[in-house]
Amino acid sequence: MARAADDGAWLEKAAEQAIIAGRYPRAVALLRGLAALKPRDPSPEYRLAEVFTLAGQYEDAISEYKRFAARPEADPARKAHAESEVTRLAEAPAPFAEQLFKQAPATPESKRLFQEGKRDAQAKHYDAAIAELQGALLLDPDLPGPYRLLGAVYGKTGDRAQEQLCLADYLRVRPDGKIADTVRERLKKQHLLGTLTALASWPCRVYINGRDTGRSTPLESFGLPAGKYMVGFENEQYHIVRLMRVDIAVGKETRKQFGFGLLITKLDPWARVRVDGKDIGLWDEAGIPEGKHTVAYESHDGKKSKTVELDIKGGTRSRLSW
């Protein structure tokens, strides 16, 4: 038997407190979560438009006012005001048009709503659970739990398309998550993933969007949903890190090769080592990206220095003395 989702009074109170404090990015997250929690109530959309107006984000305010005015449940007086605001804001110069407005995550509230969704899912109150989990996603899009559980709830209701979307989003947010490999295998069988192959001249730890995958190169055919990612290569032994942007497409393999060589120097006396002007420390072995570089040495007392032009090849060792 379905149960109505939490009325969200606590969430509405938190949003109003954020508005009073002028914390509009946080208020936006809270109101979006509230709107998902109360899908039949257009009031959060109206309040969201007011907050965007206060924040000087007129285009977003216009969008929310239009969305509110199109709702059949909208209060007539508020609907008329929303329509007049659309006209007014369209003609007014936005005071902060050149400033980036970024929603602030409401993490504690997201976790609370996730727990409520979890309880309702366990009680088979699926409509309520879906509303609560969708709200949790909007409150903090970087928390993986709501994606995972919402996918499972959609699976229970037989909505396979939504289930797959949620699981793909989970994998995008947490490629290293506890159930990531299980999700990866499932979506792979359904032909919903692309693959990443990451290679390097020496073994490197692989990171995706800043998260440690727990794997090292060579990383072969690592399944990911379609999208843009930042792939990181790290070799602690040779003190080198490299970031590369990748686009993953469904059904296609994307290959990234990080080529680097080793610069080996007998530092006697000790010297600072700079490559293309960048200080790489006092290491007598250091990884250097392949290509042409200017290597400079300088003793700690400044009495001795040396500059060398090198063409580094991936997978090779270049030995220097000074």
ChimeraX attribute file (.defattr): number of C-alpha atoms within 10 A of each C-alpha:
attribute: neighborCount
match mode: 1-to-1
recipient: residues
	/A:1	7
	/A:2	12
	/A:3	13
	/A:4	14
	/A:5	20
	/A:6	18
	/A:7	11
	/A:8	16
	/A:9	10
	/A:10	11
	/A:11	19
	/A:12	18
	/A:13	12
	/A:14	17
	/A:15	27
	/A:16	17
	/A:17	14
	/A:18	17
	/A:19	19
	/A:20	10
	/A:21	10
	/A:22	14
	/A:23	16
	/A:24	23
	/A:25	19
	/A:26	21
	/A:27	29
	/A:28	28
	/A:29	28
	/A:30	32
	/A:31	27
	/A:32	22
	/A:33	30
	/A:34	30
	/A:35	25
	/A:36	22
	/A:37	27
	/A:38	21
	/A:39	13
	/A:40	10
	/A:41	16
	/A:42	19
	/A:43	19
	/A:44	24
	/A:45	24
	/A:46	23
	/A:47	22
	/A:48	25
	/A:49	29
	/A:50	22
	/A:51	23
	/A:52	22
	/A:53	19
	/A:54	14
	/A:55	21
	/A:56	19
	/A:57	22
	/A:58	27
	/A:59	17
	/A:60	17
	/A:61	27
	/A:62	23
	/A:63	15
	/A:64	22
	/A:65	25
	/A:66	19
	/A:67	16
	/A:68	26
	/A:69	23
	/A:70	13
	/A:71	14
	/A:72	10
	/A:73	13
	/A:74	17
	/A:75	14
	/A:76	11
	/A:77	8
	/A:78	15
	/A:79	20
	/A:80	12
	/A:81	13
	/A:82	23
	/A:83	16
	/A:84	12
	/A:85	20
	/A:86	20
	/A:87	11
	/A:88	13
	/A:89	17
	/A:90	13
	/A:91	10
	/A:92	9
	/A:93	11
	/A:94	15
	/A:95	12
	/A:96	12
	/A:97	12
	/A:98	8
	/A:99	9
	/A:100	8
	/A:101	14
	/A:102	11
	/A:103	16
	/A:104	16
	/A:105	21
	/A:106	22
	/A:107	19
	/A:108	12
	/A:109	20
	/A:110	28
	/A:111	19
	/A:112	13
	/A:113	27
	/A:114	25
	/A:115	18
	/A:116	19
	/A:117	30
	/A:118	23
	/A:119	14
	/A:120	22
	/A:121	22
	/A:122	12
	/A:123	13
	/A:124	17
	/A:125	19
	/A:126	24
	/A:127	19
	/A:128	22
	/A:129	32
	/A:130	24
	/A:131	23
	/A:132	31
	/A:133	32
	/A:134	25
	/A:135	29
	/A:136	35
	/A:137	26
	/A:138	24
	/A:139	30
	/A:140	22
	/A:141	20
	/A:142	17
	/A:143	20
	/A:144	21
	/A:145	20
	/A:146	30
	/A:147	26
	/A:148	21
	/A:149	22
	/A:150	30
	/A:151	26
	/A:152	20
	/A:153	25
	/A:154	21
	/A:155	15
	/A:156	14
	/A:157	13
	/A:158	11
	/A:159	13
	/A:160	14
	/A:161	11
	/A:162	16
	/A:163	21
	/A:164	20
	/A:165	18
	/A:166	21
	/A:167	25
	/A:168	25
	/A:169	20
	/A:170	27
	/A:171	24
	/A:172	22
	/A:173	18
	/A:174	21
	/A:175	27
	/A:176	17
	/A:177	18
	/A:178	10
	/A:179	13
	/A:180	20
	/A:181	15
	/A:182	11
	/A:183	19
	/A:184	21
	/A:185	13
	/A:186	15
	/A:187	21
	/A:188	18
	/A:189	9
	/A:190	10
	/A:191	11
	/A:192	19
	/A:193	24
	/A:194	22
	/A:195	21
	/A:196	22
	/A:197	16
	/A:198	22
	/A:199	20
	/A:200	21
	/A:201	20
	/A:202	21
	/A:203	17
	/A:204	25
	/A:205	19
	/A:206	24
	/A:207	20
	/A:208	21
	/A:209	17
	/A:210	12
	/A:211	16
	/A:212	18
	/A:213	17
	/A:214	10
	/A:215	14
	/A:216	20
	/A:217	19
	/A:218	17
	/A:219	18
	/A:220	14
	/A:221	15
	/A:222	18
	/A:223	25
	/A:224	23
	/A:225	24
	/A:226	19
	/A:227	12
	/A:228	13
	/A:229	16
	/A:230	14
	/A:231	20
	/A:232	21
	/A:233	24
	/A:234	20
	/A:235	18
	/A:236	13
	/A:237	12
	/A:238	18
	/A:239	14
	/A:240	16
	/A:241	16
	/A:242	15
	/A:243	16
	/A:244	13
	/A:245	13
	/A:246	16
	/A:247	13
	/A:248	21
	/A:249	18
	/A:250	16
	/A:251	15
	/A:252	13
	/A:253	18
	/A:254	16
	/A:255	15
	/A:256	16
	/A:257	15
	/A:258	20
	/A:259	20
	/A:260	23
	/A:261	22
	/A:262	23
	/A:263	20
	/A:264	16
	/A:265	18
	/A:266	14
	/A:267	18
	/A:268	10
	/A:269	10
	/A:270	15
	/A:271	24
	/A:272	17
	/A:273	25
	/A:274	18
	/A:275	18
	/A:276	13
	/A:277	11
	/A:278	11
	/A:279	13
	/A:280	16
	/A:281	13
	/A:282	15
	/A:283	18
	/A:284	18
	/A:285	18
	/A:286	22
	/A:287	26
	/A:288	24
	/A:289	20
	/A:290	19
	/A:291	13
	/A:292	13
	/A:293	17
	/A:294	14
	/A:295	18
	/A:296	19
	/A:297	22
	/A:298	18
	/A:299	16
	/A:300	12
	/A:301	8
	/A:302	10
	/A:303	7
	/A:304	12
	/A:305	14
	/A:306	13
	/A:307	14
	/A:308	12
	/A:309	12
	/A:310	15
	/A:311	13
	/A:312	21
	/A:313	18
	/A:314	20
	/A:315	15
	/A:316	15
	/A:317	17
	/A:318	15
	/A:319	12
	/A:320	12
	/A:321	10
	/A:322	15
